[in-house]
Amino acid sequence: MGAQVIVIEVIGWAAAAIILAAYILLSLGRLEGRSYLYQWMNVVGAGGFIINSGYNGALPSAVLNVIWAAMGLFTLWSVWRARQVAHAALP
C-alpha cells in the first residue's frame, strides 16, 4: 500500500469519526443542529468522504457527500445571515 492510499484511507476514517462525533453530540444534546460547530463538523466530514469515495470510485457516495456539504454550507450561511439580521434590529 502506497503513501497516497494510506493518506486517502486516513482522510476517510477521520471523516467518519468527525461525522459520527457530530451525530453523537447532537443526539446527546451537547450540540444544536444549527450550531456553527455541528455544521462545520458535517462540512469537514463530508469533504473527507468526498476525497475518499471519489478516489475509490464510489460516485454515489461522493455525490451524496457533495450535497451533504452543500447543505451544511447553506445552513452555516443561513444561521450567519439570521444573526446579522437580529443584530441589525438591536437599538
Backbone as XML, in Angstrom:
<?xml version="1.0"?>
<chain id="A" units="angstrom">
  <residue number="1" name="MET">
    <atom name="N" x="0.857" y="-1.183" z="0.000"/>
    <atom name="CA" x="0.000" y="0.000" z="0.000"/>
    <atom name="C" x="0.898" y="1.240" z="0.000"/>
  </residue>
  <residue number="2" name="GLY">
    <atom name="N" x="0.661" y="2.108" z="-0.971"/>
    <atom name="CA" x="1.470" y="3.311" z="-1.090"/>
    <atom name="C" x="1.047" y="4.397" z="-0.121"/>
  </residue>
  <residue number="3" name="ALA">
    <atom name="N" x="1.888" y="5.410" z="-0.012"/>
    <atom name="CA" x="1.624" y="6.525" z="0.900"/>
    <atom name="C" x="0.335" y="7.251" z="0.531"/>
  </residue>
  <residue number="4" name="GLN">
    <atom name="N" x="0.073" y="7.403" z="-0.770"/>
    <atom name="CA" x="-1.138" y="8.105" z="-1.201"/>
    <atom name="C" x="-2.385" y="7.362" z="-0.736"/>
  </residue>
  <residue number="5" name="VAL">
    <atom name="N" x="-2.386" y="6.045" z="-0.876"/>
    <atom name="CA" x="-3.536" y="5.245" z="-0.455"/>
    <atom name="C" x="-3.733" y="5.348" z="1.055"/>
  </residue>
  <residue number="6" name="ILE">
    <atom name="N" x="-2.641" y="5.334" z="1.793"/>
    <atom name="CA" x="-2.742" y="5.453" z="3.251"/>
    <atom name="C" x="-3.332" y="6.806" z="3.635"/>
  </residue>
  <residue number="7" name="VAL">
    <atom name="N" x="-2.880" y="7.871" z="2.993"/>
    <atom name="CA" x="-3.412" y="9.212" z="3.288"/>
    <atom name="C" x="-4.907" y="9.265" z="2.984"/>
  </residue>
  <residue number="8" name="ILE">
    <atom name="N" x="-5.322" y="8.696" z="1.851"/>
    <atom name="CA" x="-6.743" y="8.686" z="1.474"/>
    <atom name="C" x="-7.556" y="7.907" z="2.506"/>
  </residue>
  <residue number="9" name="GLU">
    <atom name="N" x="-7.031" y="6.793" z="2.969"/>
    <atom name="CA" x="-7.731" y="5.994" z="3.985"/>
    <atom name="C" x="-7.830" y="6.746" z="5.310"/>
  </residue>
  <residue number="10" name="VAL">
    <atom name="N" x="-6.753" y="7.408" z="5.708"/>
    <atom name="CA" x="-6.776" y="8.198" z="6.953"/>
    <atom name="C" x="-7.815" y="9.309" z="6.840"/>
  </residue>
  <residue number="11" name="ILE">
    <atom name="N" x="-7.871" y="9.968" z="5.694"/>
    <atom name="CA" x="-8.870" y="11.023" z="5.478"/>
    <atom name="C" x="-10.274" y="10.443" z="5.609"/>
  </residue>
  <residue number="12" name="GLY">
    <atom name="N" x="-10.508" y="9.289" z="5.011"/>
    <atom name="CA" x="-11.829" y="8.655" z="5.098"/>
    <atom name="C" x="-12.210" y="8.290" z="6.521"/>
  </residue>
  <residue number="13" name="TRP">
    <atom name="N" x="-11.274" y="7.693" z="7.256"/>
    <atom name="CA" x="-11.572" y="7.320" z="8.646"/>
    <atom name="C" x="-11.757" y="8.545" z="9.532"/>
  </residue>
  <residue number="14" name="ALA">
    <atom name="N" x="-10.967" y="9.586" z="9.304"/>
    <atom name="CA" x="-11.133" y="10.826" z="10.081"/>
    <atom name="C" x="-12.491" y="11.451" z="9.787"/>
  </residue>
  <residue number="15" name="ALA">
    <atom name="N" x="-12.895" y="11.432" z="8.518"/>
    <atom name="CA" x="-14.209" y="11.964" z="8.150"/>
    <atom name="C" x="-15.324" y="11.195" z="8.850"/>
  </residue>
  <residue number="16" name="ALA">
    <atom name="N" x="-15.201" y="9.872" z="8.869"/>
    <atom name="CA" x="-16.206" y="9.049" z="9.544"/>
    <atom name="C" x="-16.274" y="9.386" z="11.033"/>
  </residue>
  <residue number="17" name="ALA">
    <atom name="N" x="-15.121" y="9.540" z="11.653"/>
    <atom name="CA" x="-15.082" y="9.860" z="13.086"/>
    <atom name="C" x="-15.708" y="11.228" z="13.365"/>
  </residue>
  <residue number="18" name="ILE">
    <atom name="N" x="-15.440" y="12.199" z="12.506"/>
    <atom name="CA" x="-15.982" y="13.550" z="12.703"/>
    <atom name="C" x="-17.502" y="13.548" z="12.560"/>
  </residue>
  <residue number="19" name="ILE">
    <atom name="N" x="-18.019" y="12.905" z="11.523"/>
    <atom name="CA" x="-19.470" y="12.874" z="11.327"/>
    <atom name="C" x="-20.153" y="12.073" z="12.431"/>
  </residue>
  <residue number="20" name="LEU">
    <atom name="N" x="-19.545" y="10.957" z="12.835"/>
    <atom name="CA" x="-20.117" y="10.173" z="13.931"/>
    <atom name="C" x="-20.110" y="10.981" z="15.227"/>
  </residue>
  <residue number="21" name="ALA">
    <atom name="N" x="-19.018" y="11.677" z="15.501"/>
    <atom name="CA" x="-18.949" y="12.508" z="16.715"/>
    <atom name="C" x="-20.006" y="13.603" z="16.678"/>
  </residue>
  <residue number="22" name="ALA">
    <atom name="N" x="-20.197" y="14.219" z="15.512"/>
    <atom name="CA" x="-21.219" y="15.263" z="15.383"/>
    <atom name="C" x="-22.600" y="14.703" z="15.705"/>
  </residue>
  <residue number="23" name="TYR">
    <atom name="N" x="-22.899" y="13.531" z="15.169"/>
    <atom name="CA" x="-24.211" y="12.930" z="15.403"/>
    <atom name="C" x="-24.392" y="12.533" z="16.870"/>
  </residue>
  <residue number="24" name="ILE">
    <atom name="N" x="-23.364" y="11.972" z="17.463"/>
    <atom name="CA" x="-23.446" y="11.596" z="18.883"/>
    <atom name="C" x="-23.665" y="12.838" z="19.747"/>
  </residue>
  <residue number="25" name="LEU">
    <atom name="N" x="-22.880" y="13.891" z="19.504"/>
    <atom name="CA" x="-23.026" y="15.118" z="20.290"/>
    <atom name="C" x="-24.400" y="15.753" z="20.098"/>
  </residue>
  <residue number="26" name="LEU">
    <atom name="N" x="-24.929" y="15.698" z="18.888"/>
    <atom name="CA" x="-26.276" y="16.208" z="18.636"/>
    <atom name="C" x="-27.305" y="15.376" z="19.389"/>
  </residue>
  <residue number="27" name="SER">
    <atom name="N" x="-27.175" y="14.067" z="19.309"/>
    <atom name="CA" x="-28.136" y="13.159" z="19.962"/>
    <atom name="C" x="-28.109" y="13.282" z="21.476"/>
  </residue>
  <residue number="28" name="LEU">
    <atom name="N" x="-26.953" y="13.582" z="22.030"/>
    <atom name="CA" x="-26.828" y="13.751" z="23.476"/>
    <atom name="C" x="-27.202" y="15.146" z="23.945"/>
  </residue>
  <residue number="29" name="GLY">
    <atom name="N" x="-27.547" y="16.018" z="23.020"/>
    <atom name="CA" x="-27.928" y="17.377" z="23.379"/>
    <atom name="C" x="-26.759" y="18.292" z="23.657"/>
  </residue>
  <residue number="30" name="ARG">
    <atom name="N" x="-25.550" y="17.878" z="23.298"/>
    <atom name="CA" x="-24.358" y="18.699" z="23.512"/>
    <atom name="C" x="-24.168" y="19.737" z="22.417"/>
  </residue>
  <residue number="31" name="LEU">
    <atom name="N" x="-24.774" y="19.503" z="21.250"/>
    <atom name="CA" x="-24.725" y="20.442" z="20.139"/>
    <atom name="C" x="-26.132" y="20.694" z="19.635"/>
  </residue>
  <residue number="32" name="GLU">
    <atom name="N" x="-26.346" y="21.876" z="19.101"/>
    <atom name="CA" x="-27.605" y="22.209" z="18.448"/>
    <atom name="C" x="-27.445" y="21.971" z="16.950"/>
  </residue>
  <residue number="33" name="GLY">
    <atom name="N" x="-28.527" y="21.582" z="16.306"/>
    <atom name="CA" x="-28.484" y="21.288" z="14.888"/>
    <atom name="C" x="-28.072" y="22.463" z="14.017"/>
  </residue>
  <residue number="34" name="ARG">
    <atom name="N" x="-28.342" y="23.670" z="14.470"/>
    <atom name="CA" x="-27.986" y="24.859" z="13.680"/>
    <atom name="C" x="-26.758" y="25.566" z="14.245"/>
  </residue>
  <residue number="35" name="SER">
    <atom name="N" x="-26.002" y="24.879" z="15.087"/>
    <atom name="CA" x="-24.783" y="25.497" z="15.621"/>
    <atom name="C" x="-23.685" y="25.468" z="14.570"/>
  </residue>
  <residue number="36" name="TYR">
    <atom name="N" x="-22.800" y="26.458" z="14.679"/>
    <atom name="CA" x="-21.664" y="26.508" z="13.749"/>
    <atom name="C" x="-20.809" y="25.239" z="13.854"/>
  </residue>
  <residue number="37" name="LEU">
    <atom name="N" x="-20.534" y="24.790" z="15.072"/>
    <atom name="CA" x="-19.673" y="23.632" z="15.255"/>
    <atom name="C" x="-20.270" y="22.383" z="14.596"/>
  </residue>
  <residue number="38" name="TYR">
    <atom name="N" x="-21.542" y="22.136" z="14.849"/>
    <atom name="CA" x="-22.188" y="20.955" z="14.254"/>
    <atom name="C" x="-22.132" y="21.009" z="12.729"/>
  </residue>
  <residue number="39" name="GLN">
    <atom name="N" x="-22.460" y="22.159" z="12.166"/>
    <atom name="CA" x="-22.462" y="22.286" z="10.709"/>
    <atom name="C" x="-21.059" y="22.161" z="10.136"/>
  </residue>
  <residue number="40" name="TRP">
    <atom name="N" x="-20.057" y="22.773" z="10.777"/>
    <atom name="CA" x="-18.688" y="22.656" z="10.282"/>
    <atom name="C" x="-18.182" y="21.225" z="10.385"/>
  </residue>
  <residue number="41" name="MET">
    <atom name="N" x="-18.571" y="20.517" z="11.457"/>
    <atom name="CA" x="-18.178" y="19.104" z="11.566"/>
    <atom name="C" x="-18.739" y="18.312" z="10.390"/>
  </residue>
  <residue number="42" name="ASN">
    <atom name="N" x="-19.973" y="18.588" z="10.006"/>
    <atom name="CA" x="-20.574" y="17.895" z="8.875"/>
    <atom name="C" x="-19.916" y="18.280" z="7.550"/>
  </residue>
  <residue number="43" name="VAL">
    <atom name="N" x="-19.620" y="19.556" z="7.376"/>
    <atom name="CA" x="-18.971" y="20.004" z="6.135"/>
    <atom name="C" x="-17.581" y="19.381" z="5.999"/>
  </residue>
  <residue number="44" name="VAL">
    <atom name="N" x="-16.794" y="19.424" z="7.063"/>
    <atom name="CA" x="-15.440" y="18.863" z="7.017"/>
    <atom name="C" x="-15.500" y="17.343" z="6.822"/>
  </residue>
  <residue number="45" name="GLY">
    <atom name="N" x="-16.393" y="16.689" z="7.552"/>
    <atom name="CA" x="-16.538" y="15.239" z="7.399"/>
    <atom name="C" x="-16.962" y="14.861" z="5.992"/>
  </residue>
  <residue number="46" name="ALA">
    <atom name="N" x="-17.918" y="15.582" z="5.449"/>
    <atom name="CA" x="-18.364" y="15.309" z="4.081"/>
    <atom name="C" x="-17.231" y="15.542" z="3.093"/>
  </residue>
  <residue number="47" name="GLY">
    <atom name="N" x="-16.427" y="16.576" z="3.325"/>
    <atom name="CA" x="-15.278" y="16.826" z="2.460"/>
    <atom name="C" x="-14.304" y="15.662" z="2.463"/>
  </residue>
  <residue number="48" name="GLY">
    <atom name="N" x="-14.068" y="15.094" z="3.627"/>
    <atom name="CA" x="-13.205" y="13.917" z="3.720"/>
    <atom name="C" x="-13.787" y="12.727" z="2.989"/>
  </residue>
  <residue number="49" name="PHE">
    <atom name="N" x="-15.095" y="12.539" z="3.113"/>
    <atom name="CA" x="-15.756" y="11.439" z="2.401"/>
    <atom name="C" x="-15.729" y="11.659" z="0.891"/>
  </residue>
  <residue number="50" name="ILE">
    <atom name="N" x="-15.835" y="12.904" z="0.457"/>
    <atom name="CA" x="-15.760" y="13.201" z="-0.980"/>
    <atom name="C" x="-14.390" y="12.768" z="-1.516"/>
  </residue>
  <residue number="51" name="ILE">
    <atom name="N" x="-13.345" y="13.121" z="-0.797"/>
    <atom name="CA" x="-11.995" y="12.746" z="-1.215"/>
    <atom name="C" x="-11.849" y="11.226" z="-1.238"/>
  </residue>
  <residue number="52" name="ASN">
    <atom name="N" x="-12.243" y="10.571" z="-0.139"/>
    <atom name="CA" x="-12.081" y="9.129" z="-0.031"/>
    <atom name="C" x="-12.925" y="8.367" z="-1.041"/>
  </residue>
  <residue number="53" name="SER">
    <atom name="N" x="-14.202" y="8.695" z="-1.114"/>
    <atom name="CA" x="-15.078" y="7.942" z="-2.018"/>
    <atom name="C" x="-14.786" y="8.274" z="-3.477"/>
  </residue>
  <residue number="54" name="GLY">
    <atom name="N" x="-14.426" y="9.523" z="-3.757"/>
    <atom name="CA" x="-14.051" y="9.879" z="-5.122"/>
    <atom name="C" x="-12.818" y="9.123" z="-5.572"/>
  </residue>
  <residue number="55" name="TYR">
    <atom name="N" x="-11.825" y="9.037" z="-4.706"/>
    <atom name="CA" x="-10.597" y="8.311" z="-5.026"/>
    <atom name="C" x="-10.884" y="6.828" z="-5.274"/>
  </residue>
  <residue number="56" name="ASN">
    <atom name="N" x="-11.787" y="6.278" z="-4.477"/>
    <atom name="CA" x="-12.109" y="4.851" z="-4.582"/>
    <atom name="C" x="-13.188" y="4.552" z="-5.620"/>
  </residue>
  <residue number="57" name="GLY">
    <atom name="N" x="-13.654" y="5.562" z="-6.321"/>
    <atom name="CA" x="-14.619" y="5.348" z="-7.394"/>
    <atom name="C" x="-16.044" y="5.115" z="-6.920"/>
  </residue>
  <residue number="58" name="ALA">
    <atom name="N" x="-16.337" y="5.450" z="-5.690"/>
    <atom name="CA" x="-17.692" y="5.295" z="-5.151"/>
    <atom name="C" x="-18.463" y="6.578" z="-5.430"/>
  </residue>
  <residue number="59" name="LEU">
    <atom name="N" x="-18.881" y="6.741" z="-6.665"/>
    <atom name="CA" x="-19.511" y="8.000" z="-7.079"/>
    <atom name="C" x="-20.819" y="8.307" z="-6.364"/>
  </residue>
  <residue number="60" name="PRO">
    <atom name="N" x="-21.701" y="7.317" z="-6.105"/>
    <atom name="CA" x="-22.918" y="7.669" z="-5.357"/>
    <atom name="C" x="-22.599" y="8.280" z="-3.982"/>
  </residue>
  <residue number="61" name="SER">
    <atom name="N" x="-21.611" y="7.737" z="-3.303"/>
    <atom name="CA" x="-21.216" y="8.277" z="-2.005"/>
    <atom name="C" x="-20.606" y="9.665" z="-2.159"/>
  </residue>
  <residue number="62" name="ALA">
    <atom name="N" x="-19.793" y="9.855" z="-3.178"/>
    <atom name="CA" x="-19.180" y="11.163" z="-3.410"/>
    <atom name="C" x="-20.246" y="12.217" z="-3.684"/>
  </residue>
  <residue number="63" name="VAL">
    <atom name="N" x="-21.219" y="11.885" z="-4.528"/>
    <atom name="CA" x="-22.288" y="12.840" z="-4.856"/>
    <atom name="C" x="-23.133" y="13.146" z="-3.618"/>
  </residue>
  <residue number="64" name="LEU">
    <atom name="N" x="-23.478" y="12.113" z="-2.859"/>
    <atom name="CA" x="-24.238" y="12.325" z="-1.628"/>
    <atom name="C" x="-23.507" y="13.294" z="-0.708"/>
  </residue>
  <residue number="65" name="ASN">
    <atom name="N" x="-22.200" y="13.131" z="-0.584"/>
    <atom name="CA" x="-21.440" y="13.985" z="0.319"/>
    <atom name="C" x="-21.217" y="15.389" z="-0.224"/>
  </residue>
  <residue number="66" name="VAL">
    <atom name="N" x="-21.230" y="15.559" z="-1.530"/>
    <atom name="CA" x="-21.220" y="16.905" z="-2.103"/>
    <atom name="C" x="-22.503" y="17.620" z="-1.681"/>
  </residue>
  <residue number="67" name="ILE">
    <atom name="N" x="-23.626" y="16.925" z="-1.780"/>
    <atom name="CA" x="-24.911" y="17.504" z="-1.368"/>
    <atom name="C" x="-24.916" y="17.766" z="0.140"/>
  </residue>
  <residue number="68" name="TRP">
    <atom name="N" x="-24.386" y="16.815" z="0.915"/>
    <atom name="CA" x="-24.311" y="16.946" z="2.379"/>
    <atom name="C" x="-23.496" y="18.186" z="2.761"/>
  </residue>
  <residue number="69" name="ALA">
    <atom name="N" x="-22.352" y="18.352" z="2.129"/>
    <atom name="CA" x="-21.503" y="19.514" z="2.418"/>
    <atom name="C" x="-22.186" y="20.809" z="1.980"/>
  </residue>
  <residue number="70" name="ALA">
    <atom name="N" x="-22.832" y="20.781" z="0.828"/>
    <atom name="CA" x="-23.534" y="21.975" z="0.346"/>
    <atom name="C" x="-24.650" y="22.360" z="1.316"/>
  </residue>
  <residue number="71" name="MET">
    <atom name="N" x="-25.359" y="21.375" z="1.834"/>
    <atom name="CA" x="-26.428" y="21.662" z="2.801"/>
    <atom name="C" x="-25.839" y="22.268" z="4.073"/>
  </residue>
  <residue number="72" name="GLY">
    <atom name="N" x="-24.710" y="21.748" z="4.513"/>
    <atom name="CA" x="-24.042" y="22.315" z="5.686"/>
    <atom name="C" x="-23.599" y="23.749" z="5.455"/>
  </residue>
  <residue number="73" name="LEU">
    <atom name="N" x="-23.030" y="24.011" z="4.289"/>
    <atom name="CA" x="-22.605" y="25.374" z="3.972"/>
    <atom name="C" x="-23.794" y="26.317" z="3.857"/>
  </residue>
  <residue number="74" name="PHE">
    <atom name="N" x="-24.876" y="25.828" z="3.259"/>
    <atom name="CA" x="-26.088" y="26.643" z="3.183"/>
    <atom name="C" x="-26.617" y="26.953" z="4.580"/>
  </residue>
  <residue number="75" name="THR">
    <atom name="N" x="-26.627" y="25.969" z="5.454"/>
    <atom name="CA" x="-27.109" y="26.187" z="6.820"/>
    <atom name="C" x="-26.209" y="27.164" z="7.563"/>
  </residue>
  <residue number="76" name="LEU">
    <atom name="N" x="-24.903" y="27.040" z="7.386"/>
    <atom name="CA" x="-23.981" y="27.997" z="8.002"/>
    <atom name="C" x="-24.283" y="29.416" z="7.533"/>
  </residue>
  <residue number="77" name="TRP">
    <atom name="N" x="-24.486" y="29.589" z="6.234"/>
    <atom name="CA" x="-24.819" y="30.909" z="5.695"/>
    <atom name="C" x="-26.151" y="31.400" z="6.262"/>
  </residue>
  <residue number="78" name="SER">
    <atom name="N" x="-27.132" y="30.500" z="6.326"/>
    <atom name="CA" x="-28.461" y="30.851" z="6.827"/>
    <atom name="C" x="-28.403" y="31.312" z="8.286"/>
  </residue>
  <residue number="79" name="VAL">
    <atom name="N" x="-27.662" y="30.583" z="9.106"/>
    <atom name="CA" x="-27.529" y="30.942" z="10.517"/>
    <atom name="C" x="-26.777" y="32.269" z="10.640"/>
  </residue>
  <residue number="80" name="TRP">
    <atom name="N" x="-25.703" y="32.441" z="9.875"/>
    <atom name="CA" x="-24.943" y="33.691" z="9.902"/>
    <atom name="C" x="-25.828" y="34.866" z="9.495"/>
  </residue>
  <residue number="81" name="ARG">
    <atom name="N" x="-26.590" y="34.660" z="8.437"/>
    <atom name="CA" x="-27.471" y="35.729" z="7.944"/>
    <atom name="C" x="-28.532" y="36.093" z="8.984"/>
  </residue>
  <residue number="82" name="ALA">
    <atom name="N" x="-29.129" y="35.089" z="9.620"/>
    <atom name="CA" x="-30.149" y="35.344" z="10.640"/>
    <atom name="C" x="-29.555" y="36.121" z="11.815"/>
  </residue>
  <residue number="83" name="ARG">
    <atom name="N" x="-28.327" y="35.809" z="12.176"/>
    <atom name="CA" x="-27.682" y="36.542" z="13.265"/>
    <atom name="C" x="-27.391" y="37.977" z="12.863"/>
  </residue>
  <residue number="84" name="GLN">
    <atom name="N" x="-27.012" y="38.196" z="11.613"/>
    <atom name="CA" x="-26.762" y="39.549" z="11.124"/>
    <atom name="C" x="-28.037" y="40.388" z="11.173"/>
  </residue>
  <residue number="85" name="VAL">
    <atom name="N" x="-29.143" y="39.801" z="10.749"/>
    <atom name="CA" x="-30.432" y="40.496" z="10.760"/>
    <atom name="C" x="-30.835" y="40.808" z="12.197"/>
  </residue>
  <residue number="86" name="ALA">
    <atom name="N" x="-30.649" y="39.841" z="13.096"/>
    <atom name="CA" x="-31.011" y="40.052" z="14.507"/>
    <atom name="C" x="-30.160" y="41.162" z="15.131"/>
  </residue>
  <residue number="87" name="HIS">
    <atom name="N" x="-28.874" y="41.198" z="14.818"/>
    <atom name="CA" x="-28.004" y="42.245" z="15.353"/>
    <atom name="C" x="-28.377" y="43.616" z="14.800"/>
  </residue>
  <residue number="88" name="ALA">
    <atom name="N" x="-28.772" y="43.654" z="13.543"/>
    <atom name="CA" x="-29.154" y="44.925" z="12.926"/>
    <atom name="C" x="-30.433" y="45.486" z="13.532"/>
  </residue>
  <residue number="89" name="ALA">
    <atom name="N" x="-31.271" y="44.614" z="14.059"/>
    <atom name="CA" x="-32.535" y="45.039" z="14.648"/>
    <atom name="C" x="-32.353" y="45.588" z="16.072"/>
  </residue>
  <residue number="90" name="LEU">
    <atom name="N" x="-31.194" y="45.361" z="16.670"/>
    <atom name="CA" x="-30.946" y="45.870" z="18.025"/>
    <atom name="C" x="-30.795" y="47.386" z="17.983"/>
  </residue>
  <residue number="91" name="PRO">
    <atom name="N" x="-31.282" y="48.062" z="19.050"/>
    <atom name="CA" x="-31.191" y="49.539" z="19.065"/>
    <atom name="C" x="-29.776" y="50.040" z="19.205"/>
  </residue>
</chain>
